[in-house]
Amino acid sequence: MQRNMFRWAIGIDLGGTAIKAAVVGEQEGIVTERTIPTDTSSGPEGIVEQLAVLIAALKEQGSLFYDVSGFAGIGLGAPGAVNVTSGTLSYPPNLPGWTVFPLRNALQNCLKEKENLSASVILENDANAAAFGEAVYGAGKNFSDFLMVTLGTGVGGGIILNRELYRGANGTAGEVGFMIVDFEGSSVHAGIRGTIESLIGKERIVELARRMAEENPTACLAVAELCSHDFTRLSPRHLEQAAKQGDPLSLALWQSVGGILGVGLANVTALMDIRKFVIGGGISAAGDLIIKPAFERLRRSTLPSMHEGLDIVPALLGNRAGMYGAAALCFV
């Protein structure tokens, strides 16, 4: 079998539920991938061993497609505060028992000792990795500067400036979910009142829909049917489907969600003159139900002099963006 001589890398997206990893060719993109459950009960050391076994298997698979001399390294996107210089991951959400852990060095050492594999590891925040993936392979390919927003359980983000990741002085730039849009409101997340995440994170969307349904039962017949009249089973996907059927409650809810997002994006435009936005994450499957009201609010909340070039587009890579971006960091 003739092997490709282009550069290639392993890109990994570490999550609280699953570890997604892929062999990514610089030119071809993903050529093979694997997903395994995250063994959160084993703590940092156990997860490092999981990662090492997975990497060794993918390195062997990758060598079937590519010449080993073209291997550029391992990129790892992880949730939480990442110090790119020291390679530490601090207090990652959904990974119980972690505090400040030297993830990069621990993984490199484990690979060498247990898998006889010497390889460089680049550690990056998962939202930043997803943004970089969209910049190189996805919806941001033609944008010099943009903000990617990930809408899911939480609200994350990553900033691309001049085609490079902007991390900030301490690595926490792009945390759009912690932007405050309602400082006197009742919604609180992580002890901070009125953040975007406290208003349009997954749980908050479902909670808001339930309350709206209690207040006006006749306005939510379609969504009630989709969740079998059991609102404890309600999900954003039900609300998306119901809105597409014309359900008034669901349509009003997505209008509200999009409006809140648009206010946050307007603040970014005013502060940084960023005018391109890429929207990803599981909640973004609602598509134009969110993007249209977000764009309307973005325009209404910015000066006319800021309107030229404004655009909100859906992400293209789905839940593979983190793998793409982590690998792409090895090609820089």
C-alpha positions in Angstrom: 0.0 0.0 0.0 1.4 3.4 -1.0 1.5 5.8 1.9 0.7 9.5 1.6 3.7 11.8 2.2 1.7 14.8 3.5 1.7 15.8 7.2 -0.7 14.2 9.6 -1.6 14.4 13.2 -3.9 12.9 15.9 -6.7 15.3 17.1 -8.5 14.5 20.3 -11.6 16.1 21.9 -11.7 15.2 25.6 -15.2 15.4 27.1 -16.9 14.4 30.3 -18.9 11.7 28.5 -16.7 10.6 25.6 -13.2 10.9 24.2 -13.3 11.5 20.5 -10.1 11.1 18.5 -9.1 11.0 14.9 -6.2 10.7 12.4 -6.3 14.0 10.5 -4.4 14.6 7.3 -3.3 18.2 6.7 -4.8 18.1 3.2 -7.4 15.4 3.5 -9.0 16.0 6.9 -10.2 13.1 9.0 -9.3 9.7 7.6 -10.3 7.5 10.5 -11.7 8.2 14.0 -12.7 6.5 17.2 -14.9 7.4 20.2 -14.7 5.8 23.6 -16.5 6.5 26.9 -14.6 8.7 29.3 -13.8 6.8 32.5 -14.3 9.8 34.8 -14.2 7.5 37.9 -10.5 6.8 37.3 -9.4 10.4 37.8 -6.7 12.2 35.9 -4.2 9.4 35.9 -6.8 6.9 34.6 -7.9 9.2 31.8 -4.3 9.8 30.8 -3.9 6.0 30.4 -7.1 5.9 28.3 -5.7 8.6 26.1 -2.4 6.9 25.7 -3.9 3.6 24.6 -6.2 5.4 22.1 -3.4 7.4 20.7 -1.2 4.4 20.2 -3.9 2.6 18.3 -4.6 5.6 16.1 -0.9 6.1 15.5 -0.7 2.5 14.2 -3.8 3.1 12.0 -2.5 6.4 10.7 0.7 4.7 9.6 -1.3 2.6 7.2 -2.4 5.8 5.4 0.7 8.1 5.9 4.4 7.9 6.1 5.5 8.0 9.7 8.0 10.8 8.8 5.0 13.1 8.2 3.6 12.7 11.7 3.3 16.2 13.2 2.1 15.3 16.7 -0.9 15.1 19.0 -3.4 17.9 19.6 -5.7 17.6 22.6 -8.7 19.8 23.3 -9.9 19.7 26.9 -12.6 21.5 28.9 -11.6 24.0 31.5 -8.9 26.6 31.9 -5.8 25.5 29.9 -2.3 27.0 30.3 -0.8 26.4 26.9 2.7 27.2 28.0 2.8 24.9 31.1 0.4 22.3 29.7 -1.9 22.3 32.7 -5.6 21.8 32.8 -7.4 23.5 35.7 -10.8 22.5 37.2 -12.4 21.0 34.1 -16.2 20.8 34.3 -17.6 17.3 34.1 -14.3 15.7 35.1 -14.8 15.1 38.8 -11.7 15.0 41.0 -9.6 17.2 38.8 -8.0 20.4 40.2 -4.8 21.7 38.5 -3.3 18.8 36.6 -0.2 18.8 34.3 -2.0 17.0 31.5 0.4 17.5 28.7 3.5 16.2 30.5 1.6 13.4 32.1 0.3 12.2 28.7 3.7 12.5 27.1 5.3 10.5 29.9 2.6 7.8 29.8 3.0 7.5 26.1 6.7 7.0 26.4 6.6 4.6 29.4 3.6 2.5 28.6 3.3 2.7 24.8 7.0 3.3 23.8 5.8 6.3 21.9 7.7 9.6 21.9 5.5 12.4 20.6 4.8 16.0 21.3 1.4 17.0 22.7 -0.3 20.4 22.2 -2.9 21.1 24.9 -5.7 23.6 24.1 -9.1 24.6 25.5 -11.8 22.6 23.7 -13.8 25.6 22.5 -10.6 27.2 21.2 -9.8 24.0 19.4 -13.3 23.9 17.8 -12.9 27.5 16.7 -9.5 26.7 15.1 -11.0 23.7 13.4 -13.7 25.8 11.8 -11.0 28.4 10.8 -8.9 25.8 9.0 -11.4 23.3 7.7 -14.9 24.7 8.2 -17.2 27.7 8.2 -14.4 30.2 9.1 -12.1 29.3 6.2 -12.7 32.6 4.4 -12.8 34.8 7.6 -9.7 36.6 8.8 -11.3 37.4 12.2 -14.3 35.7 13.8 -15.8 34.6 17.0 -17.1 31.0 17.3 -19.9 30.4 19.8 -20.7 26.9 21.0 -24.2 26.5 22.3 -24.7 23.3 24.3 -24.9 22.4 28.0 -23.0 25.6 28.4 -22.1 28.5 26.1 -18.4 28.6 25.1 -16.4 30.5 22.5 -13.1 30.9 20.7 -11.7 34.0 19.0 -9.7 33.9 15.8 -7.8 37.1 14.9 -5.7 37.3 11.7 -6.2 33.6 11.3 -4.7 32.8 14.7 -6.2 31.8 18.0 -6.5 34.7 20.4 -6.2 33.3 23.9 -5.7 36.4 26.0 -3.0 37.0 28.7 -4.1 34.1 30.8 -5.8 31.8 28.3 -9.4 32.6 29.1 -10.3 34.9 26.1 -13.5 34.0 24.3 -15.6 32.9 27.3 -18.6 34.5 25.8 -20.9 32.5 28.1 -19.8 34.6 31.0 -20.6 37.9 29.3 -23.3 39.7 31.4 -26.4 40.9 29.5 -28.8 41.2 32.5 -27.0 42.1 35.7 -30.3 42.7 37.6 -31.9 39.5 36.4 -32.7 36.4 38.4 -30.6 33.9 36.4 -27.3 33.0 38.1 -24.6 30.7 36.8 -21.3 29.9 38.6 -22.2 32.7 41.1 -22.5 35.4 38.4 -25.9 37.0 37.7 -27.3 37.6 34.2 -24.7 35.8 32.1 -25.4 34.5 28.6 -24.9 31.0 29.8 -27.3 31.5 32.7 -29.9 32.6 30.2 -29.5 30.3 27.2 -27.6 27.2 28.4 -29.4 23.9 27.7 -30.9 23.5 31.1 -32.1 27.1 31.2 -33.8 26.8 27.7 -35.7 23.7 28.9 -36.6 25.4 32.2 -37.9 28.5 30.5 -40.0 26.3 28.1 -41.5 24.5 31.0 -42.5 27.7 32.8 -44.0 29.1 29.6 -46.0 25.9 29.1 -47.4 26.2 32.7 -48.4 29.8 32.1 -50.0 29.2 28.7 -50.8 25.5 28.1 -52.8 26.1 24.9 -49.8 27.7 23.2 -47.7 24.5 23.4 -49.8 21.7 22.0 -47.2 20.5 19.5 -44.3 20.5 22.0 -46.5 18.7 24.6 -47.2 16.0 22.0 -43.6 15.6 21.1 -42.6 14.9 24.7 -45.7 12.7 25.3 -47.1 15.4 27.7 -44.3 14.7 30.1 -42.4 18.0 30.4 -39.7 16.3 32.6 -38.6 14.7 29.3 -38.5 18.0 27.4 -35.4 18.7 25.3 -34.2 21.4 23.0 -34.7 19.0 20.1 -38.4 18.8 21.0 -38.6 22.6 21.0 -36.8 22.7 17.6 -39.2 20.2 16.1 -42.3 21.9 17.6 -41.2 25.3 16.3 -40.9 23.9 12.8 -44.5 22.8 13.2 -45.5 26.3 14.1 -45.9 25.8 17.9 -46.3 29.3 19.3 -44.5 28.6 22.6 -41.4 27.1 20.9 -41.2 29.9 18.3 -41.4 32.5 21.0 -38.7 30.7 23.0 -36.2 30.5 20.1 -36.9 34.2 19.3 -35.9 35.0 22.9 -32.8 32.7 22.8 -31.6 34.3 19.5 -32.2 37.8 20.8 -30.1 37.1 23.9 -27.3 35.7 21.7 -27.5 38.7 19.4 -27.0 41.1 22.3 -23.9 39.3 23.3 -22.6 39.3 19.7 -23.3 43.1 19.5 -21.1 43.6 22.5 -18.3 41.7 20.9 -18.7 43.8 17.7 -18.6 47.0 19.7 -15.6 46.0 21.7 -13.4 44.2 19.2 -14.9 45.1 15.7 -15.4 41.4 15.0 -18.2 41.1 12.5 -18.2 37.5 11.6 -19.7 34.8 13.9 -19.8 31.1 13.6 -22.4 29.3 15.7 -21.9 25.6 16.7 -22.7 23.1 19.4 -25.7 20.9 19.9 -28.2 23.6 20.5 -27.2 25.3 17.2 -29.1 22.4 15.4 -32.1 24.8 15.7 -30.4 26.7 12.8 -32.3 29.7 11.6 -34.7 29.6 14.6 -31.7 31.0 16.5 -29.6 32.6 13.8 -32.3 34.9 12.3 -33.4 36.5 15.5 -29.8 36.7 16.6 -28.8 38.6 13.5 -31.8 40.9 13.8 -30.9 41.8 17.4 -27.2 42.1 16.4 -28.0 44.8 13.8 -30.5 46.6 16.1 -27.9 46.7 18.9 -25.0 48.1 16.9 -24.3 51.4 15.2 -25.0 51.7 11.4 -21.3 52.2 11.0 -20.7 48.7 12.3 -23.2 46.9 10.0 -20.9 46.4 7.0 -19.8 42.8 6.9 -21.9 41.6 9.7 -22.6 37.9 9.3 -23.7 34.9 11.4 -23.1 31.5 9.9 -23.7 27.9 11.1 -20.6 25.8 11.9 -19.8 23.1 9.3 -17.9 20.5 11.3 -20.4 19.5 13.9 -19.0 17.5 16.8 -15.8 16.9 14.9 -14.6 20.5 15.1 -12.6 19.9 18.2 -10.7 17.0 16.6 -10.0 18.9 13.5 -8.8 22.0 15.4 -6.7 20.1 17.9 -4.9 18.3 15.0 -4.6 21.5 13.0 -2.6 23.1 15.8 0.1 20.5 15.1 0.5 21.9 11.6 1.1 25.5 12.6 
